[in-house]
Amino acid sequence: MGRLGTAVRHAGAVGILAILLVLALGLAASWNAAASLRSNQQARANAVMDRDTSLAEAAVRTEVHRYLDTLRTVAAAVGSHETLTFDDFATTTAPLRDAGLPGATSLVFVVAAEDSQLEQVQAYWRDRGVTGLDLTAKGSGREHLFVIFSRPLDGAPATLPGTDLSQSAEPTAALNESRRAGAPAVSDTYILLRDRSLPVAQQQRSFAIAAPVFGNPTPAGTKTFKGWVVFGLRGQDFVGGVLDAATQGKVDADLWAANGVGQDTRVAFLHRIPGTDLRREVAIPVGNRRWRLVLAADSGRLAGLSGPADTAPLAIGAGGTMLTLLVVAMLWALAGGRARAEARVVSATAGLREAERTARRQVALLNGILDRISDGVGVVDEHGTFLVHNPAAKAILGMDADATGMDSWQSHYGIFRPDGRTEFPTADLPLVRALAGESTDGVEMVIRNAGRPEGTLLSVSGRPLDVDGRRGAIAVFHDITEVREREGDLTAFAGIVAHDLKNPLTVIAAHAEMAHDALLSSSSALLGDGAWDALVAGFRDAGAGGTLVAGSRDAGARDAIVAGLRDAGASVERVSAGVVRMRRLIDDLLAYTTARDAALKPRPLDLGGLVAEVVAERVNHLAVRPDIYVGPLPWVDADPAMLRQVLDNLIGNALKYVQPGRIPKVDVSASPAGPGWVRVEVADRGIGVPDADKPYVFESFHRAHTGQSYGGTGLGLAICRRVIDRHGGSITVVDNPGGGSRFSFTLPGAPVALEAPAELAQAYL
C-alpha cells in the first residue's frame, strides 16, 4: 500500500510537472508569435515611413528648385532689356500668374539707392512707366532697397512701388548676399511686411528669395548690376501646398530653418495625427541656406491596420494564452475524472478549430492584400530563393517563373543600369545588399527580357528581414518609366522656353520695334524739301547717286524712296506679328503642360466673380464693347487658376471667331447637372464649328478654321479638356440654335455657397 501510495504520488507529481511544462511552452509560443507579428508590423510601418519620407523630401526639393529656376529665368529675362519698362516687366512675368507656385505672395523688381540718389532714381523709373513712384527712405542704413515693379501671385493687391525693404533686416541681408555671390539667396525666416498688420494668429513665418539681375555683357565681357527680382514665400502655405499631396494626410510634418547664427526656427507644420511613434528627419539645401524637414507618423496607420498597431499581436498572445490555459485546464481535469476530461477535450477541440479558422482567415487576408497592391513585393530567404512574389511584381518584371538563386537573377530577369546597356552587378542589387544587412531606397534599374523587350525603369527599395533567427530580405519596387519620361519632357521644354525661345523673342521684338519706328521717321522726314535736298547734296559730295542728283527735283524719285521705306516698315511689322504668334504658342504650351502636371488644388469658388474678372480683362480695352450676358452663376469646387484658363479660352474664342464687321454676342449661364454637379454653358453667335471638326476640336494642335484669317495655336480647347477631365467633369460642343456654337462643361458644385471674401488691406512685401 505504501508503494502504491508512493507510485500514485509519483504519478501525480509527474502529471503536475507535465501540466506546468505545457503551460510554460504554450505561453512562450503564444507571446513569441505575438512578438514576431508585432516585429513584422513595425518593419512594414518603417518601410512605408521611409517611402513617405522620400516622397516628401523629393516634393520639397523639386518645388524649391522650381522656385529658384523660375527666379533665375525671370532675372535673365528682365536683365536682357536694355531699358526696362513697366510694360516689359508685366509681359515677362505674366506666365507666373498661372504657374501654380504654392506660398508665393508676389514677385517684385528691387533697385538700390543711397540717400543722395533718391531724386535721380525716382525720376529715372517714373520715365519708365511707374508714374506715381515716391521714394521715401525707411531703413536706418545708407543704402535703401526700393520696390519698383510688382507682380502679385496670391490674389492680393500688388506691393506698392517705392516700398523700402531695407527697413527689415532679413530681406536686406538676403539681397546683399545675392548681389555678392551673383546667385539666388534665401533670407532668414521672418514675418513679411505685408503680413505684420494681420492678427498674430494669421501671421506666418516666411522667406524672401532674391536673385541678382545683370545686364547684357559689354564688349569687355563685364556685366552691369541692375537690381534684384525677389519672391515672398509664406512657409505655412508652401508646406501645405507641397506636402498635402505628397503625404496624403498620413504623416505629420514640421519645417525648420536655420538663421544666420545657426539657430533653428520652426517655419511651418502639418499636424493631423493624434499620436505618433515614428520619426524621420532630412536636411534640404536651399540656395545659401539649409532647411530641416521633420516627419512623424503612427506606425499603426502606416501598416494599414484597422486599429492601434498592437491590437493584432495582443489578440494573438491573448488567444494563445487562453488556449494554453484551456489545455492546462483540460489536463488538470483528467486527474479528476475521465468524463469531465472528455467534455473538456471536446470544448477545447472546438476552440482550436475556431482558432485555426481565424488563422486561415488572417493568412487569406494578408495574401489578398499582397495580391491587390500595385507595388511589386518580393521576399527571399538567406539562400536567395524567392518565398513571395506578388502578382504586381510578376507583371512588372514580365516573368511568371522565379529564379532559383542569386547568381541567376541577372540572366533570368535581364537587369541593367539606368542607362539600359550596362549590366547591373549582382552584388549591388537591393535584395543582395539587404541580405547583407544593408537597407536601400529608390535604387533605379532597367528590366529588359522576353516579357519586357522595350525595357522598364524601376525604383527598388530593399530591407533585411530576420524572423525567428532566419535571415531574409524584402524588396518593394514600382514602374517609374512614364514618370521619368514626363519629367524629361518637362525639363527639356522648360529649358527651351527659358534659354532658346523667350530671350531671343524679346530681343527680336525690341529690335523690330526700333527698326519700325526708325523707318517711319525716315519716310516722314523725306517728305520735306529740306531733308530731300540734304540727302541729294550728300550723294553729290560723295560723288555718287547720279540719277538721284539728276532727278533731285523729281517728286517721283522721292516718292519711290519713301514708298520703299514704308514697305520695309510693313515687313518689320510682319516680323513683330510673328514674334507675337510665337510667344502665344509658348504660353499655350506652358499652360497645356501645367493643365496636365501641376498639382490640382480645388476649393469653393465663386464662379460669377471669376467670370466677371475674365470678361473685364477681355473687353475693358476694346473700343467697341461686345454684347455679353452673364446669368446667375453658382459656387463650384474647382482650382481657381486652372478654371480661369478654361473660361478665358472659351470667352476669348467667342469674341474672336465672328464674322468681320459683326459685334460679338456671348451668353454665359449655368444649370444643375445631377446631384452635386453644375453645368456651365458659353454660347456665341460666331462662325461656329464645322460638323467634321467637332469630334477633334479638343485634340492638341487641331484648328477648325485653317486657311482663314483667325489666328491661334490649336491648344486652347485641348487645355480646356485637360482641366475639366482633371476635375472629373466633361466638356462638349454643339451648334447654337440661330447660329454659332454652344460649349458646355460640368464641374463639382461647392457643398455650401460661401460669401465672397472681404477686400484685403493694402499689401506690402
C-alpha positions in Angstrom: 0.0 0.0 0.0 2.9 2.3 0.8 4.4 1.5 -2.6 1.1 2.1 -4.3 0.7 5.4 -2.5 4.2 6.3 -3.5 3.5 5.4 -7.1 0.3 7.4 -7.0 2.1 10.4 -5.6 4.9 10.0 -8.1 2.4 9.8 -10.9 0.6 12.9 -9.6 3.9 14.8 -9.4 4.8 13.8 -13.0 1.3 14.9 -14.1 1.7 18.3 -12.4 5.1 18.7 -14.0 3.7 17.8 -17.4 0.9 20.4 -16.9 3.4 23.0 -15.9 5.6 22.2 -18.9 2.6 22.5 -21.2 1.7 25.8 -19.6 5.2 27.2 -20.0 5.6 26.0 -23.6 2.1 27.3 -24.6 2.7 30.8 -23.1 6.1 31.0 -24.7 4.8 30.0 -28.1 1.9 32.4 -27.9 3.8 35.5 -27.0 6.7 34.6 -29.3 4.2 34.6 -32.2 2.7 37.9 -30.9 6.2 39.5 -30.8 7.0 38.2 -34.2 3.8 39.7 -35.7 4.5 43.0 -33.9 8.0 43.0 -35.3 6.7 42.4 -38.9 4.1 45.2 -38.4 6.8 47.6 -37.2 9.1 46.6 -40.2 6.3 47.3 -42.6 5.5 50.6 -41.0 9.2 51.6 -41.1 9.3 50.7 -44.8 6.2 52.8 -45.6 7.6 55.7 -43.4 10.9 55.6 -45.3 9.0 55.7 -48.6 6.8 58.6 -47.5 9.8 60.5 -46.2 11.5 60.1 -49.6 8.3 61.3 -51.3 8.1 64.3 -49.0 11.7 65.2 -49.4 11.5 64.9 -53.2 8.4 67.0 -53.3 10.0 69.8 -51.2 13.3 69.6 -53.2 11.6 69.7 -56.5 9.3 72.6 -55.6 12.2 74.7 -54.1 14.3 74.0 -57.2 11.4 75.1 -59.4 11.2 78.4 -57.4 14.9 79.0 -57.8 14.9 78.1 -61.6 11.9 80.4 -62.1 13.6 83.2 -60.3 16.8 82.8 -62.4 14.8 82.7 -65.6 12.9 85.9 -64.7 16.2 87.6 -63.7 17.7 86.7 -67.0 14.7 87.9 -69.0 14.5 91.2 -67.1 18.2 91.7 -67.5 18.0 91.2 -71.3 16.1 94.5 -71.6 18.5 97.4 -72.2 15.8 99.8 -70.9 13.4 98.0 -68.6 9.9 99.5 -68.5 6.7 98.7 -66.6 5.2 97.0 -69.7 8.4 94.9 -70.2 8.2 93.6 -66.6 4.4 92.9 -66.9 4.9 91.0 -70.1 7.9 89.0 -68.8 6.2 87.9 -65.6 2.7 87.3 -67.0 3.1 83.5 -67.2 3.8 83.3 -63.4 0.2 84.2 -62.6 -0.9 80.7 -63.6 2.4 78.9 -62.7 1.0 77.3 -59.6 3.6 78.4 -57.0 2.3 77.5 -53.6 3.0 80.0 -50.8 4.4 82.7 -53.2 2.9 86.1 -52.4 4.4 88.3 -55.2 7.4 88.8 -57.4 9.0 92.3 -57.3 11.8 94.1 -59.0 14.0 95.9 -56.5 16.8 98.5 -57.0 19.3 100.0 -54.6 19.7 103.7 -54.0 21.7 105.8 -51.5 20.3 108.8 -49.7 21.9 111.2 -52.3 20.5 109.3 -55.2 16.8 109.2 -54.3 15.6 112.0 -56.6 17.6 110.8 -59.6 16.4 107.2 -59.2 12.8 108.3 -58.7 12.9 110.4 -61.9 14.5 107.6 -63.9 11.8 105.0 -63.1 8.9 107.4 -63.4 10.0 107.9 -67.0 9.8 104.1 -67.5 6.2 103.7 -66.6 6.0 104.0 -62.7 4.3 107.4 -62.8 3.3 107.6 -59.2 6.6 106.4 -57.7 7.6 108.1 -54.5 10.9 107.0 -52.9 10.9 107.6 -49.2 13.8 106.1 -47.2 12.6 104.0 -44.3 15.6 102.0 -43.2 18.4 103.2 -41.0 21.2 102.3 -43.4 22.9 104.5 -46.0 21.7 102.3 -48.9 17.9 101.6 -49.4 16.2 98.9 -51.3 13.1 100.1 -53.2 10.4 98.1 -54.9 9.9 99.4 -58.5 7.7 96.8 -60.2 5.4 94.1 -58.6 3.5 91.0 -59.9 1.0 89.7 -57.3 0.8 85.8 -57.2 -1.6 85.1 -54.3 -4.6 87.2 -55.4 -3.8 90.1 -53.0 -3.2 93.7 -54.2 0.2 94.3 -55.7 3.1 95.6 -53.5 3.2 99.4 -53.6 6.1 100.9 -55.7 8.5 102.7 -53.5 8.3 100.3 -50.6 11.7 100.3 -48.8 12.7 96.7 -48.0 15.8 97.9 -46.0 13.5 98.5 -43.1 13.6 94.8 -42.5 17.0 93.2 -41.7 16.2 89.7 -43.1 15.4 90.6 -46.8 18.2 93.2 -46.7 20.8 90.5 -45.8 19.4 88.1 -48.5 19.6 90.8 -51.2 23.2 91.8 -50.2 24.3 88.1 -50.2 22.6 87.6 -53.6 24.5 90.6 -55.1 27.8 89.5 -53.6 27.5 85.8 -54.7 25.9 86.6 -58.1 23.3 83.8 -57.4 19.9 83.4 -55.7 19.9 83.7 -51.9 17.3 82.9 -49.3 16.7 85.1 -46.2 16.3 84.1 -42.6 12.7 83.4 -41.7 10.6 86.4 -40.7 7.2 88.0 -40.8 6.6 89.7 -44.2 6.0 93.4 -44.0 2.6 92.9 -45.7 1.5 90.4 -43.0 2.5 92.4 -40.0 -0.9 94.2 -39.9 -2.7 90.8 -39.6 -3.7 89.3 -36.3 -0.9 87.3 -34.7 -2.8 84.0 -35.3 -2.9 84.6 -39.0 0.8 85.6 -39.4 3.2 83.1 -41.0 6.9 82.6 -40.8 8.1 83.5 -44.3 11.2 83.9 -46.6 12.4 86.3 -49.2 14.2 84.6 -52.1 16.3 87.0 -54.2 18.2 86.7 -57.5 20.5 89.4 -58.9 19.7 91.0 -62.3 22.6 91.7 -64.6 22.5 93.5 -67.9 23.8 92.0 -71.2 27.6 91.6 -71.3 29.7 94.6 -72.6 32.3 94.1 -75.3 34.8 93.7 -72.5 32.8 90.8 -71.1 31.6 92.5 -67.9 28.0 92.7 -66.7 26.2 95.6 -65.1 24.3 95.0 -61.9 20.7 96.3 -62.3 18.9 95.2 -59.2 17.1 92.1 -57.9 13.9 90.0 -58.5 12.5 88.8 -55.2 9.9 86.3 -54.2 8.0 86.5 -51.0 7.3 82.9 -49.8 4.9 82.1 -46.9 6.1 79.0 -45.1 2.8 77.5 -43.9 1.1 77.9 -47.3 4.2 76.4 -49.0 4.3 73.4 -46.8 0.6 72.8 -47.0 0.6 73.1 -50.8 3.6 70.8 -51.3 3.2 68.2 -48.6 -0.5 67.6 -48.5 -0.5 65.8 -51.8 2.9 64.0 -51.1 1.9 62.6 -47.7 -1.8 62.1 -48.3 -2.6 63.0 -44.8 -0.7 60.0 -43.3 2.3 61.9 -42.0 2.8 64.9 -39.8 5.5 67.4 -40.9 7.5 70.3 -39.4 9.7 72.6 -41.5 12.7 74.2 -39.6 15.1 76.7 -41.0 18.5 77.8 -39.5 19.1 81.5 -39.4 22.4 83.3 -40.0 23.7 82.4 -36.5 22.7 78.8 -36.7 19.6 78.9 -34.6 16.7 76.7 -35.8 13.2 78.2 -36.1 10.1 76.3 -36.9 8.6 77.8 -40.1 5.5 75.7 -40.7 3.8 72.4 -39.7 1.1 69.9 -40.6 -0.3 68.2 -37.5 -3.2 65.9 -38.1 -2.3 62.6 -36.4 -3.2 62.4 -32.6 -0.3 60.0 -31.7 3.0 59.3 -33.4 5.7 56.8 -32.7 7.8 57.0 -35.9 10.1 60.0 -36.7 12.3 60.9 -39.7 14.4 63.9 -40.4 16.1 65.1 -43.6 18.2 68.2 -44.5 17.3 70.1 -47.6 19.8 72.7 -49.0 18.0 75.8 -50.3 20.4 78.3 -52.0 22.7 79.6 -49.3 20.5 78.1 -46.5 19.6 74.7 -45.2 16.1 73.6 -44.2 15.3 70.7 -42.0 12.1 68.6 -42.6 10.9 66.5 -39.7 8.2 63.9 -40.3 6.3 61.9 -37.8 3.6 59.2 -38.1 1.6 56.5 -36.3 3.0 53.1 -37.2 -0.4 51.5 -36.9 -1.8 53.8 -39.6 1.2 53.3 -41.9 1.0 49.5 -41.5 -2.6 49.5 -42.8 -4.2 48.2 -39.5 -7.8 48.8 -38.7 -7.0 49.7 -35.1 -3.9 50.5 -33.0 -0.6 48.9 -34.0 -0.5 46.4 -31.1 -4.1 45.1 -31.4 -3.3 42.0 -33.6 -0.2 40.9 -31.6 -2.1 41.4 -28.3 -5.0 39.4 -29.7 -2.7 36.5 -30.8 -0.9 36.5 -27.5 -4.1 36.6 -25.5 -5.7 34.0 -27.7 -2.7 31.7 -27.4 -2.7 32.2 -23.6 -6.3 31.3 -23.4 -5.8 28.2 -25.5 -2.8 27.2 -23.3 -4.9 27.7 -20.2 -7.6 25.7 -21.7 -5.3 22.8 -22.5 -3.9 23.1 -18.9 -7.4 23.0 -17.5 -8.2 20.0 -19.6 -5.1 18.2 -18.4 -6.0 19.1 -14.9 -9.5 17.9 -15.4 -8.1 14.5 -16.5 -6.9 13.9 -13.0 -10.4 14.4 -11.6 -12.3 12.1 -14.0 -12.4 10.8 -17.5 -15.9 12.1 -18.2 -15.0 15.6 -17.3 -11.8 15.3 -19.2 -13.6 14.1 -22.3 -16.1 17.0 -22.1 -13.2 19.5 -21.7 -11.4 17.9 -24.7 -14.5 18.4 -26.9 -14.7 22.0 -25.8 -11.0 22.6 -26.3 -11.1 20.9 -29.7 -13.9 23.3 -30.8 -11.8 26.3 -29.6 -8.8 25.0 -31.5 -10.8 24.6 -34.7 -12.1 28.1 -34.4 -8.6 29.4 -33.8 -7.4 27.5 -36.9 -10.2 29.1 -39.0 -9.2 32.5 -37.6 -5.6 31.9 -38.5 -6.6 30.8 -42.0 -8.7 33.9 -42.4 -5.8 36.1 -41.4 -3.5 34.3 -43.9 -6.1 34.8 -46.6 -6.4 38.5 -45.7 -2.6 39.0 -45.9 -2.4 37.1 -49.2 -5.3 39.2 -50.5 -3.5 42.4 -49.6 -0.4 41.3 -51.4 -2.4 40.3 -54.5 -4.1 43.7 -54.8 -1.4 46.3 -54.1 0.0 47.9 -57.2 3.7 47.9 -56.0 5.7 44.8 -56.6 6.8 42.9 -53.5 9.5 40.1 -53.4 10.7 38.2 -50.4 13.7 35.8 -50.4 15.4 33.6 -47.8 19.0 33.6 -46.9 19.9 31.5 -50.0 18.2 33.8 -52.4 15.2 31.6 -53.1 12.0 33.5 -53.6 9.4 32.9 -50.9 6.9 35.6 -52.1 6.4 37.3 -55.5 3.0 39.1 -55.6 1.1 39.4 -59.0 2.1 43.0 -59.4 5.8 42.0 -59.1 5.4 39.3 -61.8 3.6 41.8 -64.1 6.2 44.5 -63.7 9.1 42.1 -64.2 7.4 40.4 -67.2 8.2 36.9 -65.8 6.0 34.3 -64.2 8.7 31.9 -63.2 11.1 32.8 -60.3 14.9 32.5 -60.5 16.4 29.7 -58.3 19.3 31.6 -56.8 21.1 35.0 -56.6 23.6 34.1 -59.3 20.8 33.5 -61.8 18.9 36.8 -61.2 20.9 38.8 -63.7 20.4 36.4 -66.6 16.9 35.4 -65.7 15.3 38.9 -65.3 17.7 40.9 -67.5 18.8 43.6 -65.0 20.7 46.7 -66.3 21.8 50.0 -65.0 19.5 53.0 -65.7 21.4 53.6 -69.0 19.8 50.4 -70.3 23.1 49.0 -71.5 25.4 48.2 -68.5 24.6 45.0 -66.6 23.6 45.6 -63.0 26.3 43.9 -60.8 24.7 41.2 -58.7 26.5 42.4 -55.5 24.8 45.8 -55.9 21.2 44.5 -56.2 19.0 45.8 -53.4 18.0 42.3 -52.3 21.6 41.1 -52.1 22.6 44.2 -50.1 19.6 43.6 -47.8 20.7 40.0 -47.2 24.0 41.5 -46.1 22.1 43.7 -43.6 22.0 47.0 -45.6 18.9 49.0 -46.4 18.5 50.7 -49.7 15.9 53.3 -51.0 15.0 54.3 -54.6 17.6 52.3 -56.5 16.9 52.7 -60.2 17.4 49.8 -62.7 16.1 48.8 -66.1 14.5 45.4 -66.6 14.7 44.0 -70.2 13.8 40.4 -71.0 11.4 38.5 -73.3 8.4 39.7 -71.4 9.7 43.3 -71.3 11.6 43.7 -74.6 11.1 47.5 -74.6 12.7 47.8 -71.2 11.1 49.1 -67.9 12.7 51.6 -65.5 12.1 50.5 -61.9 12.7 52.2 -58.5 13.6 49.5 -55.9 13.9 49.7 -52.1 15.3 46.8 -50.1 15.2 45.9 -46.4 16.7 43.0 -44.4 14.4 40.6 -42.6 15.1 38.5 -39.5 12.2 36.2 -38.5 12.8 33.6 -35.8 16.5 33.8 -36.3 16.3 33.2 -40.1 17.7 35.8 -42.3 15.9 37.0 -45.4 15.2 40.2 -47.4 12.3 42.1 -48.9 12.2 44.4 -51.9 9.4 46.8 -52.9 9.5 48.2 -56.4 7.4 50.1 -58.9 7.5 51.2 -62.5 8.7 54.8 -63.0 9.2 54.7 -66.7 6.3 57.1 -67.5 7.3 59.4 -64.6 10.8 59.8 -65.9 9.7 60.3 -69.5 7.3 63.0 -68.3 9.9 64.7 -66.2 12.4 64.6 -69.1 9.8 66.2 -71.4 9.0 68.9 -68.9 12.7 69.6 -68.2 13.6 69.8 -71.9 10.6 72.1 -72.7 11.3 74.4 -69.7 15.0 74.7 -70.9 13.9 75.6 -74.4 11.4 78.2 -73.2 13.9 79.7 -70.7 17.1 79.8 -72.8 16.3 79.3 -76.5 12.9 81.0 -77.1 11.8 83.6 -74.6 15.0 85.7 -74.5 15.6 85.7 -78.3 12.0 86.6 -79.0 12.2 89.5 -76.6 15.4 90.8 -78.3 13.8 90.4 -81.8 10.6 92.2 -80.7 12.7 95.1 -79.3 14.8 95.5 -82.4 11.8 95.1 -84.7 10.0 97.9 -82.9 13.1 100.2 -83.1 13.6 99.4 -86.8 9.9 100.1 -87.5 10.0 103.5 -85.7 13.2 104.4 -87.5 11.7 103.6 -90.9 8.5 105.5 -90.3 10.5 108.5 -89.0 12.8 108.4 -92.1 9.9 108.2 -94.6 8.1 111.1 -92.9 11.3 113.2 -92.8 12.0 112.7 -96.6 8.7 114.3 -97.5 10.1 117.7 -96.6 12.1 119.6 -99.3 14.9 120.5 -96.8 15.5 116.8 -95.9 15.4 115.7 -99.5 17.8 118.4 -100.6 20.2 117.5 -97.8 20.1 113.8 -98.9 20.8 114.8 -102.6 23.7 117.1 -101.5 25.2 114.3 -99.5 25.2 112.0 -102.5 26.6 114.8 -104.7 29.5 115.4 -102.3 30.2 111.7 -102.2 30.4 111.6 -106.0 27.5 109.0 -106.1 23.8 108.9 -106.9 24.0 110.4 -110.4 20.4 109.5 -111.1 19.3 110.8 -107.7 21.1 114.2 -108.3 19.8 114.5 -111.8 16.2 113.9 -110.6 16.6 115.9 -107.4 13.5 117.9 -108.3 11.7 114.8 -109.5 8.8 114.1 -107.0 8.5 110.6 -108.4 12.0 109.6 -107.3 11.4 110.9 -103.8 8.0 109.2 -103.6 9.6 105.9 -104.7 12.2 106.0 -101.9 9.5 106.9 -99.3 7.4 104.0 -100.6 10.3 101.7 -100.3 10.9 102.7 -96.7 7.2 102.2 -95.9 7.3 98.7 -97.5 10.3 97.9 -95.3 8.3 99.1 -92.3 5.5 96.7 -93.2 8.0 93.8 -93.4 9.2 94.7 -89.9 5.6 94.7 -88.7 5.2 91.2 -90.1 8.3 90.2 -88.1 6.7 91.6 -84.9 3.5 89.8 -85.6 5.5 86.5 -86.0 7.1 87.2 -82.6 3.7 87.7 -81.0 2.4 84.4 -82.5 5.5 82.5 -81.2 5.0 84.0 -77.7 1.4 82.9 -77.8 2.4 79.4 -78.8 5.0 79.2 -76.0 2.5 80.5 -73.4 -0.2 78.0 -74.6 2.3 75.1 -74.5 3.2 76.1 -70.9 -0.5 76.3 -70.0 -1.1 72.9 -71.7 1.7 71.2 -69.7 0.5 72.9 -66.4 -3.0 71.7 -67.0 -1.7 68.1 -67.0 1.1 68.1 -64.4 0.5 70.9 -61.9 -1.0 69.9 -58.5 -4.8 70.2 -58.5 -5.9 72.4 -55.6 -9.7 72.7 -55.7 -11.6 74.9 -53.2 -15.1 76.5 -53.0 -15.0 79.2 -55.7 -17.5 82.0 -56.7 -18.0 81.2 -60.4 -19.8 84.5 -61.0 -16.9 86.6 -59.7 -14.3 84.6 -61.7 -16.4 85.1 -64.9 -16.7 88.8 -64.2 -12.9 89.1 -63.9 -12.3 87.2 -67.2 -14.8 89.3 -69.0 -13.3 92.6 -67.7 -9.8 91.5 -68.8 -11.1 90.6 -72.2 -13.3 93.7 -73.0 -12.2 96.7 -71.0 -9.5 97.7 -73.5 -11.8 97.3 -76.6 -13.1 100.5 -78.4 -16.4 98.6 -79.4 -17.9 96.7 -76.5 -19.3 93.3 -77.4 -22.8 92.1 -76.2 -22.1 89.9 -73.2 -24.8 88.5 -70.9 -23.8 86.6 -67.7 -26.6 84.9 -65.9 -26.8 83.8 -62.2 -23.8 81.5 -61.5 -23.3 79.2 -58.5 -20.3 78.4 -56.4 -18.2 75.4 -57.6 -15.4 73.3 -56.1 -12.5 73.9 -58.5 -8.9 75.0 -58.9 -9.1 78.8 -59.5 -6.1 79.2 -61.8 -7.0 76.2 -64.0 -10.7 77.2 -64.2 -9.6 80.7 -65.2 -7.8 79.1 -68.2 -11.0 77.4 -69.3 -13.2 80.5 -69.1 -10.6 82.7 -70.7 -10.2 80.3 -73.7 -13.9 79.8 -74.2 -14.9 83.5 -73.8 -11.8 84.6 -75.9 -12.8 82.2 -78.7 -16.4 83.5 -78.6 -15.1 87.1 -79.1 -12.6 86.2 -81.8 -14.4 83.8 -84.1 -17.1 86.1 -85.5 -17.9 87.4 -89.0 -16.0 90.5 -90.0 -17.9 93.7 -89.1 -20.3 92.0 -86.6 -20.3 92.8 -82.9 -19.7 89.6 -80.8 -22.5 88.2 -78.7 -21.8 85.9 -75.8 -24.1 84.3 -73.2 -22.7 82.6 -70.0 -25.2 80.6 -67.9 -25.3 77.6 -65.5 -27.8 74.8 -64.6 -27.8 71.7 -62.4 -26.2 68.6 -63.9 -27.2 65.9 -61.4 -26.6 65.6 -57.7 -23.5 67.6 -56.7 -22.7 68.8 -60.2 -23.1 72.0 -62.2 -23.2 72.5 -66.0 -21.7 75.8 -67.3 -22.5 76.9 -70.9 -20.8 79.6 -73.0 -22.8 80.3 -76.2 -22.0 82.7 -79.0 -23.3 83.9 -82.4 -19.9 83.4 -84.2 -18.9 81.4 -87.2 -19.5 78.1 -85.4 -17.5 74.8 -85.6 -17.9 72.6 -88.7 -19.6 69.2 -88.1 -16.5 67.4 -89.4 -14.3 69.1 -86.8 -16.5 68.6 -83.8 -15.0 65.1 -82.8 -11.5 66.5 -83.0 -11.8 70.1 -81.8 -10.5 69.2 -78.3 -7.4 67.5 -79.6 -3.9 69.1 -79.4 -2.9 71.4 -82.3 -6.3 70.9 -84.1 -7.6 74.1 -85.8 -11.1 74.0 -87.1 -10.7 77.1 -89.4 -7.4 76.5 -91.2 -6.8 78.7 -94.2 -8.9 81.6 -92.7 -7.7 84.8 -91.1 -8.3 83.7 -87.5 -5.1 83.2 -85.5 -4.5 80.5 -82.9 -2.2 77.7 -81.8 -4.7 74.9 -81.7 -4.1 74.3 -77.9 -6.8 76.4 -76.2 -9.6 73.8 -76.3 -7.1 71.0 -75.6 -6.2 72.9 -72.4 -9.9 73.2 -71.5 -10.5 69.4 -71.9 -7.4 68.6 -69.7 -8.6 70.9 -66.9 -12.2 69.6 -67.0 -11.0 66.0 -67.1 -8.8 66.5 -64.0 -11.9 67.9 -62.2 -13.8 64.7 -63.1 -16.2 66.5 -65.5 -16.8 66.5 -69.3 -16.8 69.2 -72.0 -18.7 69.2 -75.3 -19.6 71.5 -78.2 -22.9 71.7 -80.2 -24.4 74.1 -82.6 -26.2 77.1 -81.1 -29.7 77.4 -82.4 -29.8 80.5 -84.5 -26.0 80.3 -85.4 -22.8 80.0 -83.5 -21.6 77.4 -81.0 -22.5 76.3 -77.5 -19.7 74.9 -75.3 -20.8 73.3 -72.1 -18.7 71.6 -69.3 -19.5 70.1 -65.9 -17.9 70.8 -62.5 -18.4 69.6 -58.9 -20.7 72.0 -57.0 -19.5 73.6 -53.8 -21.1 71.9 -50.7 -22.3 75.3 -49.5 -22.5 78.8 -51.1 -19.8 80.8 -49.3 -19.8 84.6 -49.1 -17.3 86.4 -51.2 -14.2 87.3 -49.3 -13.8 90.9 -47.9 -11.4 93.3 -49.7 -7.9 92.8 -48.3 -5.9 95.6 -46.8 -3.0 97.2 -48.9 -0.3 94.6 -49.0 3.4 95.0 -48.6 6.3 92.6 -49.1 
